[in-house]
Amino acid sequence: MVKAIIFDMDGVLFDTEKIMKKGWEKAAELLNFSITEDQLKLLRGGSRERNCALFKKWYNDTIDYQQARKIRSDYLNAYVEKYSIPPKKGLYELLSFLKDANIPWGIATSTDRKQAEHYWKLANIYKDVSASVCGNEVTKSKPNPEIFLKTAEKLHVPINSCIIVEDSINGLKAAKAAGGLSCMIPDLTPYSPVLASFCDYVCKDLTDIPTLIHTIDFSLPTP
């Protein structure tokens, strides 16, 4: 049986990726550079250091990543302070199911802890998080598996008994590298055959997770 669930945060638990995309677009407008959807896909789930390196590669040091990121973050923070954190469809119903089923769950997010915990408190899930590892608590970011391995360790569960729920390419690669069962819930990045080798399962949204838990047989190989 499934022993634990590990969730990415942005784009999985909270509908924040769309807001961050608008924030990047605002940064591009203010700093006079262009950014494509393919570039945004590569940024999602990555650390500041990794994404800074991507900016240097893309823009030959002509765009200050930290300045652009601050514009994006300020845009997101202003939205959250005005409207609160937007939960993904089925979030609270799923957390209730996991509680009733006595299945522990954790969060593995590239977001720094201070900001992540602020979001959890706004969403009223802070006290329910069994374990968490944040971006400033790992040495290597997704697609490296470190963050998921540390979360499973905090949950006291073998990683191969964990479903890891992700929406980004970087996150899915990290989930597979960790040895967990990777489940994609598409957000801004749609599922495609290119991602098949990184996805054991694909769900339309969080409401599908209870059915997935009931149907997974760990004595059989995953698809």
C-alpha positions in Angstrom: 0.0 0.0 0.0 1.0 3.6 -0.3 2.7 4.8 2.8 3.0 8.5 2.1 2.4 11.3 -0.4 4.9 14.0 -1.2 3.6 17.1 -2.9 5.3 19.8 -4.8 3.6 23.1 -3.8 3.3 25.7 -6.6 1.1 24.4 -9.4 0.1 21.3 -7.4 -1.3 22.4 -4.0 -1.7 26.1 -4.9 -2.7 27.7 -8.2 0.3 30.0 -8.1 2.2 29.1 -11.3 -0.2 31.2 -13.5 0.5 34.2 -11.2 4.2 33.7 -11.4 4.0 33.5 -15.2 2.4 36.9 -15.2 5.1 38.1 -12.9 7.8 36.9 -15.2 6.0 38.6 -18.1 5.9 41.9 -16.1 9.6 41.6 -15.4 10.2 41.0 -19.1 8.2 44.1 -20.0 9.9 46.3 -17.4 13.5 45.1 -18.1 13.0 44.9 -21.9 13.6 41.2 -22.6 11.5 38.4 -24.0 10.8 35.1 -22.3 9.1 32.1 -23.9 6.9 29.4 -22.5 9.6 26.8 -23.2 12.0 28.9 -21.0 9.4 29.2 -18.3 9.1 25.4 -18.3 12.8 25.1 -17.5 12.5 27.7 -14.7 9.7 25.9 -12.9 10.8 24.0 -9.9 14.4 25.2 -10.2 16.5 26.9 -7.5 17.7 30.5 -7.7 21.2 29.4 -8.5 20.1 27.1 -11.3 17.7 29.6 -12.8 20.3 32.4 -12.5 22.7 30.2 -14.6 19.9 29.7 -17.2 19.4 33.5 -17.4 23.1 34.0 -18.0 23.0 31.4 -20.8 19.9 32.9 -22.4 20.7 36.6 -22.1 24.5 36.6 -22.0 24.6 38.6 -18.7 22.5 41.4 -20.2 19.6 40.7 -17.8 20.0 40.7 -14.0 18.2 37.5 -12.9 17.9 38.7 -9.3 16.2 41.9 -10.4 13.8 40.0 -12.7 13.0 37.5 -10.0 12.3 40.2 -7.5 9.7 41.8 -9.9 8.1 38.4 -10.3 8.1 37.7 -6.6 6.7 41.2 -5.8 3.9 40.6 -8.3 3.1 37.2 -6.7 3.3 38.5 -3.2 1.0 41.5 -4.0 -1.5 39.1 -5.4 -1.4 36.8 -2.4 -1.7 39.6 0.1 -4.7 41.0 -1.8 -6.5 37.8 -2.6 -4.8 35.2 -0.4 -3.3 31.9 -1.6 -5.4 30.2 -4.3 -5.9 26.5 -3.5 -6.0 23.9 -6.3 -9.3 22.1 -7.0 -9.8 19.3 -4.5 -7.0 20.3 -2.0 -9.0 20.3 1.2 -11.1 17.2 0.3 -7.8 15.3 -0.5 -6.2 16.4 2.8 -9.3 15.2 4.7 -9.1 11.9 2.9 -5.4 11.4 3.8 -6.2 12.3 7.4 -9.0 9.7 7.6 -6.9 7.1 5.9 -4.0 7.8 8.2 -1.6 8.5 5.3 1.1 11.0 6.1 2.0 13.6 3.6 4.8 16.1 3.1 5.7 19.1 0.9 8.9 19.4 -1.1 9.1 22.8 -2.6 11.8 25.0 -4.2 10.3 28.0 -2.4 12.2 29.2 0.6 10.7 28.2 4.0 9.6 31.6 5.2 7.5 32.2 2.2 6.2 28.6 2.0 5.1 28.6 5.6 3.4 31.9 5.1 1.4 30.3 2.2 0.5 27.3 4.4 -0.8 29.5 7.1 -2.9 31.5 4.7 -4.3 28.3 3.3 -4.9 27.0 6.8 -2.9 23.8 6.2 0.2 24.7 8.3 -0.7 22.4 11.2 -1.5 19.5 8.9 1.9 19.2 7.1 3.6 16.1 8.4 7.0 16.9 7.0 8.5 19.5 4.6 11.7 20.4 2.9 12.1 23.8 1.3 14.4 25.2 -1.4 16.8 26.8 1.0 17.3 23.5 2.9 18.9 21.5 0.0 22.3 21.8 -1.7 21.0 20.6 -5.1 17.6 21.6 -6.6 15.3 19.7 -8.8 15.9 17.8 -11.1 18.3 16.5 -8.5 16.3 14.1 -6.2 17.7 15.4 -2.9 14.6 17.3 -1.8 12.4 14.2 -2.2 14.8 11.9 -0.5 15.0 14.3 2.5 11.2 14.6 2.7 10.8 10.8 2.7 13.4 10.6 5.4 11.4 13.1 7.5 8.2 11.1 6.9 10.1 7.9 8.0 8.9 6.2 4.9 10.9 4.4 2.1 10.9 6.6 -1.0 9.7 3.7 -3.1 6.5 3.7 -1.0 5.8 7.3 -1.7 3.7 8.9 -4.5 5.4 12.1 -5.5 2.9 14.6 -7.1 4.5 17.1 -9.5 3.5 19.4 -12.3 6.9 20.5 -13.7 9.5 18.8 -15.8 12.2 19.4 -13.3 10.1 18.0 -10.5 9.1 14.9 -12.4 12.8 14.2 -13.3 13.7 14.5 -9.6 10.8 12.2 -8.5 12.0 9.5 -10.9 15.6 9.9 -9.9 14.6 9.6 -6.2 12.9 6.3 -6.8 9.4 7.3 -5.9 6.2 6.8 -7.9 5.9 9.9 -9.9 2.4 11.3 -10.6 1.9 14.3 -12.9 -0.9 16.7 -12.4 -0.6 19.0 -15.5 -0.7 22.7 -14.8 0.9 25.2 -17.2 3.1 22.4 -18.5 0.8 19.9 -20.3 1.4 16.2 -20.4 3.0 14.9 -23.6 4.6 11.7 -24.7 8.0 13.3 -24.1 7.3 13.1 -20.4 6.2 9.5 -20.4 9.5 8.2 -19.1 9.2 10.5 -16.1 5.6 9.8 -15.3 4.3 6.6 -13.6 0.9 8.1 -13.4 -1.0 11.2 -14.7 -4.1 12.6 -12.9 -6.3 15.4 -14.1 -6.3 17.1 -10.6 -6.1 16.4 -6.9 -9.5 14.8 -6.8 -8.0 11.8 -8.7 -5.4 11.0 -6.0 -7.7 8.9 -3.7 -8.6 6.7 -6.6 -5.0 6.3 -7.5 -4.0 5.3 -4.0 -6.7 2.7 -3.9 -5.8 1.2 -7.3 -2.0 1.1 -7.0 -0.6 -2.4 -6.3 2.9 -2.3 -5.2 3.4 -6.0 -6.1 3.1 -5.0 -9.7 5.5 -3.0 -11.8 4.4 0.6 -12.4 3.4 1.5 -16.0 
